[in-house]
Amino acid sequence: MNISMREKEILNLIAYELTSNEIAKRLFISPDTVKTHRKHLFIKLGARNIAGLVRRSIECGLLRIS
């Protein structure tokens, strides 16, 4: 799986239930940029929604449940 460091960072924040606006503020980027990264993650991981994105991320070893 080839995801960028920024995509992984956003993925982690999505898993912590942050909204696009909250992620944008935390990373000093625009909400539209967050949405673009999220769209790329959906494509790369073959997910259709946030639950699927998190599930696929865990399956691929990109996220760990603690």
PDBQT receptor file of N, H, CA, C and O in Angstrom, charges set to zero:
ATOM      1  N   MET A   1       0.844  -1.171   0.000  1.00  0.00    +0.000 N 
ATOM      2  CA  MET A   1       0.000   0.000   0.000  1.00  0.00    +0.000 C 
ATOM      3  C   MET A   1       0.888   1.233   0.000  1.00  0.00    +0.000 C 
ATOM      4  O   MET A   1       1.764   1.370   0.855  1.00  0.00    +0.000 OA
ATOM      5  N   ASN A   2       0.673   2.110  -0.933  1.00  0.00    +0.000 N 
ATOM      6  H   ASN A   2      -0.038   1.999  -1.627  1.00  0.00    +0.000 HD
ATOM      7  CA  ASN A   2       1.509   3.299  -1.056  1.00  0.00    +0.000 C 
ATOM      8  C   ASN A   2       0.705   4.543  -0.690  1.00  0.00    +0.000 C 
ATOM      9  O   ASN A   2       0.096   5.176  -1.553  1.00  0.00    +0.000 OA
ATOM     10  N   ILE A   3       0.708   4.886   0.594  1.00  0.00    +0.000 N 
ATOM     11  H   ILE A   3       1.202   4.372   1.295  1.00  0.00    +0.000 HD
ATOM     12  CA  ILE A   3       0.052   6.121   1.004  1.00  0.00    +0.000 C 
ATOM     13  C   ILE A   3       1.114   7.064   1.561  1.00  0.00    +0.000 C 
ATOM     14  O   ILE A   3       2.104   6.632   2.152  1.00  0.00    +0.000 OA
ATOM     15  N   SER A   4       0.886   8.358   1.359  1.00  0.00    +0.000 N 
ATOM     16  H   SER A   4       0.082   8.709   0.879  1.00  0.00    +0.000 HD
ATOM     17  CA  SER A   4       1.860   9.356   1.798  1.00  0.00    +0.000 C 
ATOM     18  C   SER A   4       1.813   9.525   3.319  1.00  0.00    +0.000 C 
ATOM     19  O   SER A   4       0.877   9.081   3.983  1.00  0.00    +0.000 OA
ATOM     20  N   MET A   5       2.833  10.168   3.840  1.00  0.00    +0.000 N 
ATOM     21  H   MET A   5       3.594  10.528   3.301  1.00  0.00    +0.000 HD
ATOM     22  CA  MET A   5       2.876  10.436   5.284  1.00  0.00    +0.000 C 
ATOM     23  C   MET A   5       1.696  11.315   5.687  1.00  0.00    +0.000 C 
ATOM     24  O   MET A   5       1.112  11.114   6.752  1.00  0.00    +0.000 OA
ATOM     25  N   ARG A   6       1.342  12.277   4.857  1.00  0.00    +0.000 N 
ATOM     26  H   ARG A   6       1.816  12.441   3.992  1.00  0.00    +0.000 HD
ATOM     27  CA  ARG A   6       0.213  13.164   5.163  1.00  0.00    +0.000 C 
ATOM     28  C   ARG A   6      -1.092  12.377   5.164  1.00  0.00    +0.000 C 
ATOM     29  O   ARG A   6      -1.941  12.582   6.031  1.00  0.00    +0.000 OA
ATOM     30  N   GLU A   7      -1.255  11.476   4.194  1.00  0.00    +0.000 N 
ATOM     31  H   GLU A   7      -0.566  11.309   3.489  1.00  0.00    +0.000 HD
ATOM     32  CA  GLU A   7      -2.454  10.647   4.147  1.00  0.00    +0.000 C 
ATOM     33  C   GLU A   7      -2.544   9.778   5.400  1.00  0.00    +0.000 C 
ATOM     34  O   GLU A   7      -3.625   9.608   5.963  1.00  0.00    +0.000 OA
ATOM     35  N   LYS A   8      -1.423   9.234   5.829  1.00  0.00    +0.000 N 
ATOM     36  H   LYS A   8      -0.544   9.372   5.372  1.00  0.00    +0.000 HD
ATOM     37  CA  LYS A   8      -1.417   8.398   7.041  1.00  0.00    +0.000 C 
ATOM     38  C   LYS A   8      -1.777   9.237   8.266  1.00  0.00    +0.000 C 
ATOM     39  O   LYS A   8      -2.496   8.781   9.156  1.00  0.00    +0.000 OA
ATOM     40  N   GLU A   9      -1.276  10.452   8.299  1.00  0.00    +0.000 N 
ATOM     41  H   GLU A   9      -0.692  10.823   7.577  1.00  0.00    +0.000 HD
ATOM     42  CA  GLU A   9      -1.578  11.360   9.398  1.00  0.00    +0.000 C 
ATOM     43  C   GLU A   9      -3.085  11.672   9.439  1.00  0.00    +0.000 C 
ATOM     44  O   GLU A   9      -3.704  11.658  10.502  1.00  0.00    +0.000 OA
ATOM     45  N   ILE A  10      -3.647  11.946   8.278  1.00  0.00    +0.000 N 
ATOM     46  H   ILE A  10      -3.143  11.957   7.414  1.00  0.00    +0.000 HD
ATOM     47  CA  ILE A  10      -5.076  12.232   8.183  1.00  0.00    +0.000 C 
ATOM     48  C   ILE A  10      -5.892  10.994   8.535  1.00  0.00    +0.000 C 
ATOM     49  O   ILE A  10      -6.903  11.092   9.230  1.00  0.00    +0.000 OA
ATOM     50  N   LEU A  11      -5.464   9.851   8.066  1.00  0.00    +0.000 N 
ATOM     51  H   LEU A  11      -4.642   9.771   7.501  1.00  0.00    +0.000 HD
ATOM     52  CA  LEU A  11      -6.140   8.595   8.381  1.00  0.00    +0.000 C 
ATOM     53  C   LEU A  11      -6.206   8.376   9.888  1.00  0.00    +0.000 C 
ATOM     54  O   LEU A  11      -7.248   7.986  10.415  1.00  0.00    +0.000 OA
ATOM     55  N   ASN A  12      -5.121   8.620  10.569  1.00  0.00    +0.000 N 
ATOM     56  H   ASN A  12      -4.274   8.937  10.141  1.00  0.00    +0.000 HD
ATOM     57  CA  ASN A  12      -5.080   8.470  12.021  1.00  0.00    +0.000 C 
ATOM     58  C   ASN A  12      -6.062   9.415  12.706  1.00  0.00    +0.000 C 
ATOM     59  O   ASN A  12      -6.742   9.025  13.655  1.00  0.00    +0.000 OA
ATOM     60  N   LEU A  13      -6.137  10.647  12.230  1.00  0.00    +0.000 N 
ATOM     61  H   LEU A  13      -5.585  10.964  11.459  1.00  0.00    +0.000 HD
ATOM     62  CA  LEU A  13      -7.054  11.619  12.825  1.00  0.00    +0.000 C 
ATOM     63  C   LEU A  13      -8.513  11.269  12.520  1.00  0.00    +0.000 C 
ATOM     64  O   LEU A  13      -9.391  11.499  13.351  1.00  0.00    +0.000 OA
ATOM     65  N   ILE A  14      -8.773  10.720  11.344  1.00  0.00    +0.000 N 
ATOM     66  H   ILE A  14      -8.059  10.533  10.668  1.00  0.00    +0.000 HD
ATOM     67  CA  ILE A  14     -10.114  10.239  11.014  1.00  0.00    +0.000 C 
ATOM     68  C   ILE A  14     -10.509   9.134  11.992  1.00  0.00    +0.000 C 
ATOM     69  O   ILE A  14     -11.644   9.098  12.466  1.00  0.00    +0.000 OA
ATOM     70  N   ALA A  15      -9.579   8.242  12.290  1.00  0.00    +0.000 N 
ATOM     71  H   ALA A  15      -8.656   8.272  11.905  1.00  0.00    +0.000 HD
ATOM     72  CA  ALA A  15      -9.856   7.139  13.212  1.00  0.00    +0.000 C 
ATOM     73  C   ALA A  15     -10.178   7.643  14.612  1.00  0.00    +0.000 C 
ATOM     74  O   ALA A  15     -10.865   6.965  15.376  1.00  0.00    +0.000 OA
ATOM     75  N   TYR A  16      -9.683   8.832  14.951  1.00  0.00    +0.000 N 
ATOM     76  H   TYR A  16      -9.125   9.383  14.330  1.00  0.00    +0.000 HD
ATOM     77  CA  TYR A  16      -9.998   9.449  16.241  1.00  0.00    +0.000 C 
ATOM     78  C   TYR A  16     -11.242  10.330  16.162  1.00  0.00    +0.000 C 
ATOM     79  O   TYR A  16     -11.509  11.130  17.060  1.00  0.00    +0.000 OA
ATOM     80  N   GLU A  17     -11.999  10.171  15.076  1.00  0.00    +0.000 N 
ATOM     81  H   GLU A  17     -11.782   9.522  14.347  1.00  0.00    +0.000 HD
ATOM     82  CA  GLU A  17     -13.294  10.811  14.884  1.00  0.00    +0.000 C 
ATOM     83  C   GLU A  17     -13.240  12.322  14.709  1.00  0.00    +0.000 C 
ATOM     84  O   GLU A  17     -14.230  13.000  14.986  1.00  0.00    +0.000 OA
ATOM     85  N   LEU A  18     -12.123  12.866  14.260  1.00  0.00    +0.000 N 
ATOM     86  H   LEU A  18     -11.319  12.316  14.035  1.00  0.00    +0.000 HD
ATOM     87  CA  LEU A  18     -12.062  14.292  13.986  1.00  0.00    +0.000 C 
ATOM     88  C   LEU A  18     -12.750  14.588  12.662  1.00  0.00    +0.000 C 
ATOM     89  O   LEU A  18     -12.693  13.782  11.733  1.00  0.00    +0.000 OA
ATOM     90  N   THR A  19     -13.395  15.734  12.575  1.00  0.00    +0.000 N 
ATOM     91  H   THR A  19     -13.441  16.389  13.329  1.00  0.00    +0.000 HD
ATOM     92  CA  THR A  19     -14.034  16.167  11.337  1.00  0.00    +0.000 C 
ATOM     93  C   THR A  19     -12.981  16.752  10.403  1.00  0.00    +0.000 C 
ATOM     94  O   THR A  19     -11.842  16.993  10.801  1.00  0.00    +0.000 OA
ATOM     95  N   SER A  20     -13.379  16.973   9.164  1.00  0.00    +0.000 N 
ATOM     96  H   SER A  20     -14.305  16.777   8.840  1.00  0.00    +0.000 HD
ATOM     97  CA  SER A  20     -12.456  17.587   8.201  1.00  0.00    +0.000 C 
ATOM     98  C   SER A  20     -11.995  18.951   8.685  1.00  0.00    +0.000 C 
ATOM     99  O   SER A  20     -10.820  19.292   8.553  1.00  0.00    +0.000 OA
ATOM    100  N   ASN A  21     -12.911  19.735   9.244  1.00  0.00    +0.000 N 
ATOM    101  H   ASN A  21     -13.865  19.458   9.351  1.00  0.00    +0.000 HD
ATOM    102  CA  ASN A  21     -12.532  21.056   9.753  1.00  0.00    +0.000 C 
ATOM    103  C   ASN A  21     -11.557  20.956  10.921  1.00  0.00    +0.000 C 
ATOM    104  O   ASN A  21     -10.608  21.735  11.004  1.00  0.00    +0.000 OA
ATOM    105  N   GLU A  22     -11.782  20.010  11.817  1.00  0.00    +0.000 N 
ATOM    106  H   GLU A  22     -12.553  19.376  11.750  1.00  0.00    +0.000 HD
ATOM    107  CA  GLU A  22     -10.877  19.829  12.952  1.00  0.00    +0.000 C 
ATOM    108  C   GLU A  22      -9.501  19.368  12.494  1.00  0.00    +0.000 C 
ATOM    109  O   GLU A  22      -8.483  19.828  13.010  1.00  0.00    +0.000 OA
ATOM    110  N   ILE A  23      -9.472  18.463  11.529  1.00  0.00    +0.000 N 
ATOM    111  H   ILE A  23     -10.299  18.089  11.110  1.00  0.00    +0.000 HD
ATOM    112  CA  ILE A  23      -8.193  17.982  10.980  1.00  0.00    +0.000 C 
ATOM    113  C   ILE A  23      -7.458  19.134  10.308  1.00  0.00    +0.000 C 
ATOM    114  O   ILE A  23      -6.253  19.306  10.493  1.00  0.00    +0.000 OA
ATOM    115  N   ALA A  24      -8.189  19.919   9.529  1.00  0.00    +0.000 N 
ATOM    116  H   ALA A  24      -9.168  19.780   9.379  1.00  0.00    +0.000 HD
ATOM    117  CA  ALA A  24      -7.581  21.054   8.826  1.00  0.00    +0.000 C 
ATOM    118  C   ALA A  24      -6.944  22.035   9.803  1.00  0.00    +0.000 C 
ATOM    119  O   ALA A  24      -5.820  22.488   9.583  1.00  0.00    +0.000 OA
ATOM    120  N   LYS A  25      -7.645  22.362  10.867  1.00  0.00    +0.000 N 
ATOM    121  H   LYS A  25      -8.557  21.994  11.045  1.00  0.00    +0.000 HD
ATOM    122  CA  LYS A  25      -7.102  23.290  11.866  1.00  0.00    +0.000 C 
ATOM    123  C   LYS A  25      -5.859  22.721  12.536  1.00  0.00    +0.000 C 
ATOM    124  O   LYS A  25      -4.881  23.434  12.761  1.00  0.00    +0.000 OA
ATOM    125  N   ARG A  26      -5.907  21.439  12.849  1.00  0.00    +0.000 N 
ATOM    126  H   ARG A  26      -6.702  20.860  12.666  1.00  0.00    +0.000 HD
ATOM    127  CA  ARG A  26      -4.782  20.802  13.541  1.00  0.00    +0.000 C 
ATOM    128  C   ARG A  26      -3.540  20.742  12.650  1.00  0.00    +0.000 C 
ATOM    129  O   ARG A  26      -2.419  20.890  13.137  1.00  0.00    +0.000 OA
ATOM    130  N   LEU A  27      -3.737  20.523  11.337  1.00  0.00    +0.000 N 
ATOM    131  H   LEU A  27      -4.647  20.403  10.941  1.00  0.00    +0.000 HD
ATOM    132  CA  LEU A  27      -2.601  20.362  10.416  1.00  0.00    +0.000 C 
ATOM    133  C   LEU A  27      -2.272  21.638   9.642  1.00  0.00    +0.000 C 
ATOM    134  O   LEU A  27      -1.362  21.647   8.812  1.00  0.00    +0.000 OA
ATOM    135  N   PHE A  28      -3.005  22.705   9.910  1.00  0.00    +0.000 N 
ATOM    136  H   PHE A  28      -3.744  22.698  10.584  1.00  0.00    +0.000 HD
ATOM    137  CA  PHE A  28      -2.783  23.991   9.246  1.00  0.00    +0.000 C 
ATOM    138  C   PHE A  28      -2.932  23.887   7.726  1.00  0.00    +0.000 C 
ATOM    139  O   PHE A  28      -2.121  24.420   6.968  1.00  0.00    +0.000 OA
ATOM    140  N   ILE A  29      -3.991  23.185   7.300  1.00  0.00    +0.000 N 
ATOM    141  H   ILE A  29      -4.649  22.752   7.916  1.00  0.00    +0.000 HD
ATOM    142  CA  ILE A  29      -4.316  23.061   5.883  1.00  0.00    +0.000 C 
ATOM    143  C   ILE A  29      -5.801  23.366   5.724  1.00  0.00    +0.000 C 
ATOM    144  O   ILE A  29      -6.520  23.480   6.717  1.00  0.00    +0.000 OA
ATOM    145  N   SER A  30      -6.264  23.497   4.490  1.00  0.00    +0.000 N 
ATOM    146  H   SER A  30      -5.680  23.405   3.683  1.00  0.00    +0.000 HD
ATOM    147  CA  SER A  30      -7.677  23.809   4.268  1.00  0.00    +0.000 C 
ATOM    148  C   SER A  30      -8.535  22.547   4.377  1.00  0.00    +0.000 C 
ATOM    149  O   SER A  30      -8.047  21.441   4.149  1.00  0.00    +0.000 OA
ATOM    150  N   PRO A  31      -9.806  22.712   4.725  1.00  0.00    +0.000 N 
ATOM    151  CA  PRO A  31     -10.714  21.560   4.746  1.00  0.00    +0.000 C 
ATOM    152  C   PRO A  31     -10.810  20.877   3.382  1.00  0.00    +0.000 C 
ATOM    153  O   PRO A  31     -10.976  19.659   3.311  1.00  0.00    +0.000 OA
ATOM    154  N   ASP A  32     -10.706  21.646   2.308  1.00  0.00    +0.000 N 
ATOM    155  H   ASP A  32     -10.570  22.635   2.366  1.00  0.00    +0.000 HD
ATOM    156  CA  ASP A  32     -10.736  21.048   0.968  1.00  0.00    +0.000 C 
ATOM    157  C   ASP A  32      -9.540  20.130   0.740  1.00  0.00    +0.000 C 
ATOM    158  O   ASP A  32      -9.668  19.098   0.081  1.00  0.00    +0.000 OA
ATOM    159  N   THR A  33      -8.393  20.493   1.273  1.00  0.00    +0.000 N 
ATOM    160  H   THR A  33      -8.289  21.331   1.808  1.00  0.00    +0.000 HD
ATOM    161  CA  THR A  33      -7.208  19.642   1.157  1.00  0.00    +0.000 C 
ATOM    162  C   THR A  33      -7.415  18.341   1.930  1.00  0.00    +0.000 C 
ATOM    163  O   THR A  33      -7.028  17.269   1.463  1.00  0.00    +0.000 OA
ATOM    164  N   VAL A  34      -8.017  18.434   3.094  1.00  0.00    +0.000 N 
ATOM    165  H   VAL A  34      -8.332  19.304   3.474  1.00  0.00    +0.000 HD
ATOM    166  CA  VAL A  34      -8.329  17.233   3.876  1.00  0.00    +0.000 C 
ATOM    167  C   VAL A  34      -9.262  16.335   3.073  1.00  0.00    +0.000 C 
ATOM    168  O   VAL A  34      -9.052  15.124   3.003  1.00  0.00    +0.000 OA
ATOM    169  N   LYS A  35     -10.287  16.919   2.469  1.00  0.00    +0.000 N 
ATOM    170  H   LYS A  35     -10.458  17.903   2.525  1.00  0.00    +0.000 HD
ATOM    171  CA  LYS A  35     -11.248  16.140   1.679  1.00  0.00    +0.000 C 
ATOM    172  C   LYS A  35     -10.576  15.465   0.497  1.00  0.00    +0.000 C 
ATOM    173  O   LYS A  35     -10.924  14.338   0.145  1.00  0.00    +0.000 OA
ATOM    174  N   THR A  36      -9.615  16.143  -0.118  1.00  0.00    +0.000 N 
ATOM    175  H   THR A  36      -9.332  17.058   0.168  1.00  0.00    +0.000 HD
ATOM    176  CA  THR A  36      -8.877  15.543  -1.238  1.00  0.00    +0.000 C 
ATOM    177  C   THR A  36      -8.052  14.351  -0.768  1.00  0.00    +0.000 C 
ATOM    178  O   THR A  36      -8.047  13.302  -1.413  1.00  0.00    +0.000 OA
ATOM    179  N   HIS A  37      -7.357  14.511   0.351  1.00  0.00    +0.000 N 
ATOM    180  H   HIS A  37      -7.361  15.363   0.874  1.00  0.00    +0.000 HD
ATOM    181  CA  HIS A  37      -6.578  13.394   0.907  1.00  0.00    +0.000 C 
ATOM    182  C   HIS A  37      -7.493  12.225   1.266  1.00  0.00    +0.000 C 
ATOM    183  O   HIS A  37      -7.166  11.066   1.011  1.00  0.00    +0.000 OA
ATOM    184  N   ARG A  38      -8.642  12.543   1.859  1.00  0.00    +0.000 N 
ATOM    185  H   ARG A  38      -8.908  13.485   2.067  1.00  0.00    +0.000 HD
ATOM    186  CA  ARG A  38      -9.594  11.493   2.237  1.00  0.00    +0.000 C 
ATOM    187  C   ARG A  38     -10.101  10.755   1.002  1.00  0.00    +0.000 C 
ATOM    188  O   ARG A  38     -10.240   9.532   1.020  1.00  0.00    +0.000 OA
ATOM    189  N   LYS A  39     -10.376  11.497  -0.066  1.00  0.00    +0.000 N 
ATOM    190  H   LYS A  39     -10.263  12.491  -0.080  1.00  0.00    +0.000 HD
ATOM    191  CA  LYS A  39     -10.821  10.879  -1.320  1.00  0.00    +0.000 C 
ATOM    192  C   LYS A  39      -9.757   9.930  -1.859  1.00  0.00    +0.000 C 
ATOM    193  O   LYS A  39     -10.078   8.832  -2.312  1.00  0.00    +0.000 OA
ATOM    194  N   HIS A  40      -8.494  10.344  -1.813  1.00  0.00    +0.000 N 
ATOM    195  H   HIS A  40      -8.233  11.237  -1.445  1.00  0.00    +0.000 HD
ATOM    196  CA  HIS A  40      -7.402   9.485  -2.266  1.00  0.00    +0.000 C 
ATOM    197  C   HIS A  40      -7.293   8.230  -1.404  1.00  0.00    +0.000 C 
ATOM    198  O   HIS A  40      -7.016   7.145  -1.917  1.00  0.00    +0.000 OA
ATOM    199  N   LEU A  41      -7.512   8.374  -0.093  1.00  0.00    +0.000 N 
ATOM    200  H   LEU A  41      -7.737   9.255   0.323  1.00  0.00    +0.000 HD
ATOM    201  CA  LEU A  41      -7.475   7.214   0.797  1.00  0.00    +0.000 C 
ATOM    202  C   LEU A  41      -8.589   6.222   0.457  1.00  0.00    +0.000 C 
ATOM    203  O   LEU A  41      -8.363   5.012   0.444  1.00  0.00    +0.000 OA
ATOM    204  N   PHE A  42      -9.786   6.736   0.184  1.00  0.00    +0.000 N 
ATOM    205  H   PHE A  42      -9.969   7.719   0.195  1.00  0.00    +0.000 HD
ATOM    206  CA  PHE A  42     -10.891   5.853  -0.212  1.00  0.00    +0.000 C 
ATOM    207  C   PHE A  42     -10.516   5.047  -1.448  1.00  0.00    +0.000 C 
ATOM    208  O   PHE A  42     -10.762   3.842  -1.510  1.00  0.00    +0.000 OA
ATOM    209  N   ILE A  43      -9.927   5.709  -2.423  1.00  0.00    +0.000 N 
ATOM    210  H   ILE A  43      -9.728   6.687  -2.373  1.00  0.00    +0.000 HD
ATOM    211  CA  ILE A  43      -9.544   5.035  -3.673  1.00  0.00    +0.000 C 
ATOM    212  C   ILE A  43      -8.450   4.008  -3.408  1.00  0.00    +0.000 C 
ATOM    213  O   ILE A  43      -8.561   2.855  -3.826  1.00  0.00    +0.000 OA
ATOM    214  N   LYS A  44      -7.398   4.422  -2.718  1.00  0.00    +0.000 N 
ATOM    215  H   LYS A  44      -7.307   5.359  -2.379  1.00  0.00    +0.000 HD
ATOM    216  CA  LYS A  44      -6.257   3.538  -2.484  1.00  0.00    +0.000 C 
ATOM    217  C   LYS A  44      -6.616   2.315  -1.646  1.00  0.00    +0.000 C 
ATOM    218  O   LYS A  44      -6.066   1.233  -1.853  1.00  0.00    +0.000 OA
ATOM    219  N   LEU A  45      -7.542   2.490  -0.697  1.00  0.00    +0.000 N 
ATOM    220  H   LEU A  45      -7.988   3.369  -0.530  1.00  0.00    +0.000 HD
ATOM    221  CA  LEU A  45      -7.897   1.387   0.190  1.00  0.00    +0.000 C 
ATOM    222  C   LEU A  45      -9.154   0.650  -0.264  1.00  0.00    +0.000 C 
ATOM    223  O   LEU A  45      -9.533  -0.364   0.323  1.00  0.00    +0.000 OA
ATOM    224  N   GLY A  46      -9.789   1.157  -1.296  1.00  0.00    +0.000 N 
ATOM    225  H   GLY A  46      -9.482   1.980  -1.773  1.00  0.00    +0.000 HD
ATOM    226  CA  GLY A  46     -10.984   0.496  -1.819  1.00  0.00    +0.000 C 
ATOM    227  C   GLY A  46     -12.155   0.535  -0.851  1.00  0.00    +0.000 C 
ATOM    228  O   GLY A  46     -12.930  -0.418  -0.768  1.00  0.00    +0.000 OA
ATOM    229  N   ALA A  47     -12.283   1.632  -0.123  1.00  0.00    +0.000 N 
ATOM    230  H   ALA A  47     -11.654   2.406  -0.190  1.00  0.00    +0.000 HD
ATOM    231  CA  ALA A  47     -13.357   1.775   0.857  1.00  0.00    +0.000 C 
ATOM    232  C   ALA A  47     -14.474   2.656   0.301  1.00  0.00    +0.000 C 
ATOM    233  O   ALA A  47     -14.253   3.490  -0.577  1.00  0.00    +0.000 OA
ATOM    234  N   ARG A  48     -15.687   2.446   0.838  1.00  0.00    +0.000 N 
ATOM    235  H   ARG A  48     -15.866   1.769   1.552  1.00  0.00    +0.000 HD
ATOM    236  CA  ARG A  48     -16.839   3.222   0.385  1.00  0.00    +0.000 C 
ATOM    237  C   ARG A  48     -17.315   4.234   1.420  1.00  0.00    +0.000 C 
ATOM    238  O   ARG A  48     -18.046   5.166   1.086  1.00  0.00    +0.000 OA
ATOM    239  N   ASN A  49     -16.906   4.058   2.668  1.00  0.00    +0.000 N 
ATOM    240  H   ASN A  49     -16.312   3.301   2.939  1.00  0.00    +0.000 HD
ATOM    241  CA  ASN A  49     -17.304   4.988   3.723  1.00  0.00    +0.000 C 
ATOM    242  C   ASN A  49     -16.216   4.992   4.809  1.00  0.00    +0.000 C 
ATOM    243  O   ASN A  49     -15.234   4.255   4.726  1.00  0.00    +0.000 OA
ATOM    244  N   ILE A  50     -16.416   5.833   5.818  1.00  0.00    +0.000 N 
ATOM    245  H   ILE A  50     -17.214   6.432   5.885  1.00  0.00    +0.000 HD
ATOM    246  CA  ILE A  50     -15.395   5.978   6.859  1.00  0.00    +0.000 C 
ATOM    247  C   ILE A  50     -15.177   4.670   7.625  1.00  0.00    +0.000 C 
ATOM    248  O   ILE A  50     -14.043   4.313   7.943  1.00  0.00    +0.000 OA
ATOM    249  N   ALA A  51     -16.259   3.969   7.915  1.00  0.00    +0.000 N 
ATOM    250  H   ALA A  51     -17.180   4.259   7.657  1.00  0.00    +0.000 HD
ATOM    251  CA  ALA A  51     -16.118   2.691   8.634  1.00  0.00    +0.000 C 
ATOM    252  C   ALA A  51     -15.273   1.718   7.818  1.00  0.00    +0.000 C 
ATOM    253  O   ALA A  51     -14.406   1.036   8.364  1.00  0.00    +0.000 OA
ATOM    254  N   GLY A  52     -15.523   1.653   6.520  1.00  0.00    +0.000 N 
ATOM    255  H   GLY A  52     -16.227   2.207   6.076  1.00  0.00    +0.000 HD
ATOM    256  CA  GLY A  52     -14.739   0.785   5.647  1.00  0.00    +0.000 C 
ATOM    257  C   GLY A  52     -13.294   1.232   5.555  1.00  0.00    +0.000 C 
ATOM    258  O   GLY A  52     -12.381   0.409   5.484  1.00  0.00    +0.000 OA
ATOM    259  N   LEU A  53     -13.094   2.538   5.557  1.00  0.00    +0.000 N 
ATOM    260  H   LEU A  53     -13.836   3.206   5.615  1.00  0.00    +0.000 HD
ATOM    261  CA  LEU A  53     -11.738   3.085   5.497  1.00  0.00    +0.000 C 
ATOM    262  C   LEU A  53     -10.941   2.665   6.732  1.00  0.00    +0.000 C 
ATOM    263  O   LEU A  53      -9.792   2.238   6.617  1.00  0.00    +0.000 OA
ATOM    264  N   VAL A  54     -11.544   2.785   7.892  1.00  0.00    +0.000 N 
ATOM    265  H   VAL A  54     -12.477   3.131   7.985  1.00  0.00    +0.000 HD
ATOM    266  CA  VAL A  54     -10.861   2.392   9.130  1.00  0.00    +0.000 C 
ATOM    267  C   VAL A  54     -10.630   0.882   9.150  1.00  0.00    +0.000 C 
ATOM    268  O   VAL A  54      -9.546   0.426   9.511  1.00  0.00    +0.000 OA
ATOM    269  N   ARG A  55     -11.649   0.100   8.763  1.00  0.00    +0.000 N 
ATOM    270  H   ARG A  55     -12.530   0.471   8.469  1.00  0.00    +0.000 HD
ATOM    271  CA  ARG A  55     -11.510  -1.357   8.747  1.00  0.00    +0.000 C 
ATOM    272  C   ARG A  55     -10.382  -1.790   7.821  1.00  0.00    +0.000 C 
ATOM    273  O   ARG A  55      -9.535  -2.592   8.214  1.00  0.00    +0.000 OA
ATOM    274  N   ARG A  56     -10.358  -1.274   6.605  1.00  0.00    +0.000 N 
ATOM    275  H   ARG A  56     -11.046  -0.622   6.286  1.00  0.00    +0.000 HD
ATOM    276  CA  ARG A  56      -9.312  -1.631   5.634  1.00  0.00    +0.000 C 
ATOM    277  C   ARG A  56      -7.937  -1.186   6.130  1.00  0.00    +0.000 C 
ATOM    278  O   ARG A  56      -6.944  -1.879   5.909  1.00  0.00    +0.000 OA
ATOM    279  N   SER A  57      -7.878  -0.049   6.789  1.00  0.00    +0.000 N 
ATOM    280  H   SER A  57      -8.685   0.513   6.968  1.00  0.00    +0.000 HD
ATOM    281  CA  SER A  57      -6.607   0.451   7.326  1.00  0.00    +0.000 C 
ATOM    282  C   SER A  57      -6.054  -0.485   8.386  1.00  0.00    +0.000 C 
ATOM    283  O   SER A  57      -4.848  -0.726   8.439  1.00  0.00    +0.000 OA
ATOM    284  N   ILE A  58      -6.925  -1.009   9.223  1.00  0.00    +0.000 N 
ATOM    285  H   ILE A  58      -7.904  -0.813   9.180  1.00  0.00    +0.000 HD
ATOM    286  CA  ILE A  58      -6.506  -1.968  10.249  1.00  0.00    +0.000 C 
ATOM    287  C   ILE A  58      -6.042  -3.256   9.580  1.00  0.00    +0.000 C 
ATOM    288  O   ILE A  58      -4.999  -3.803   9.938  1.00  0.00    +0.000 OA
ATOM    289  N   GLU A  59      -6.810  -3.741   8.614  1.00  0.00    +0.000 N 
ATOM    290  H   GLU A  59      -7.658  -3.297   8.323  1.00  0.00    +0.000 HD
ATOM    291  CA  GLU A  59      -6.457  -4.973   7.901  1.00  0.00    +0.000 C 
ATOM    292  C   GLU A  59      -5.101  -4.859   7.194  1.00  0.00    +0.000 C 
ATOM    293  O   GLU A  59      -4.346  -5.829   7.120  1.00  0.00    +0.000 OA
ATOM    294  N   CYS A  60      -4.805  -3.664   6.678  1.00  0.00    +0.000 N 
ATOM    295  H   CYS A  60      -5.419  -2.876   6.738  1.00  0.00    +0.000 HD
ATOM    296  CA  CYS A  60      -3.546  -3.458   5.949  1.00  0.00    +0.000 C 
ATOM    297  C   CYS A  60      -2.390  -3.073   6.871  1.00  0.00    +0.000 C 
ATOM    298  O   CYS A  60      -1.268  -2.868   6.408  1.00  0.00    +0.000 OA
ATOM    299  N   GLY A  61      -2.659  -2.975   8.164  1.00  0.00    +0.000 N 
ATOM    300  H   GLY A  61      -3.570  -3.141   8.540  1.00  0.00    +0.000 HD
ATOM    301  CA  GLY A  61      -1.605  -2.650   9.120  1.00  0.00    +0.000 C 
ATOM    302  C   GLY A  61      -1.254  -1.172   9.179  1.00  0.00    +0.000 C 
ATOM    303  O   GLY A  61      -0.199  -0.806   9.698  1.00  0.00    +0.000 OA
ATOM    304  N   LEU A  62      -2.132  -0.314   8.649  1.00  0.00    +0.000 N 
ATOM    305  H   LEU A  62      -2.988  -0.611   8.227  1.00  0.00    +0.000 HD
ATOM    306  CA  LEU A  62      -1.876   1.118   8.675  1.00  0.00    +0.000 C 
ATOM    307  C   LEU A  62      -2.322   1.758   9.989  1.00  0.00    +0.000 C 
ATOM    308  O   LEU A  62      -1.813   2.808  10.380  1.00  0.00    +0.000 OA
ATOM    309  N   LEU A  63      -3.271   1.119  10.661  1.00  0.00    +0.000 N 
ATOM    310  H   LEU A  63      -3.684   0.266  10.343  1.00  0.00    +0.000 HD
ATOM    311  CA  LEU A  63      -3.766   1.571  11.958  1.00  0.00    +0.000 C 
ATOM    312  C   LEU A  63      -3.765   0.399  12.918  1.00  0.00    +0.000 C 
ATOM    313  O   LEU A  63      -3.950  -0.748  12.512  1.00  0.00    +0.000 OA
ATOM    314  N   ARG A  64      -3.556   0.689  14.188  1.00  0.00    +0.000 N 
ATOM    315  H   ARG A  64      -3.406   1.621  14.518  1.00  0.00    +0.000 HD
ATOM    316  CA  ARG A  64      -3.670  -0.333  15.213  1.00  0.00    +0.000 C 
ATOM    317  C   ARG A  64      -4.703   0.104  16.228  1.00  0.00    +0.000 C 
ATOM    318  O   ARG A  64      -4.793   1.282  16.575  1.00  0.00    +0.000 OA
ATOM    319  N   ILE A  65      -5.467  -0.835  16.693  1.00  0.00    +0.000 N 
ATOM    320  H   ILE A  65      -5.393  -1.792  16.411  1.00  0.00    +0.000 HD
ATOM    321  CA  ILE A  65      -6.451  -0.554  17.740  1.00  0.00    +0.000 C 
ATOM    322  C   ILE A  65      -5.744  -0.680  19.077  1.00  0.00    +0.000 C 
ATOM    323  O   ILE A  65      -5.070  -1.674  19.345  1.00  0.00    +0.000 OA
ATOM    324  N   SER A  66      -5.906   0.344  19.918  1.00  0.00    +0.000 N 
ATOM    325  H   SER A  66      -6.454   1.152  19.700  1.00  0.00    +0.000 HD
ATOM    326  CA  SER A  66      -5.259   0.282  21.236  1.00  0.00    +0.000 C 
ATOM    327  C   SER A  66      -6.263   0.464  22.338  1.00  0.00    +0.000 C 
ATOM    328  O   SER A  66      -5.900   0.441  23.514  1.00  0.00    +0.000 OA
TER     329      SER A  66
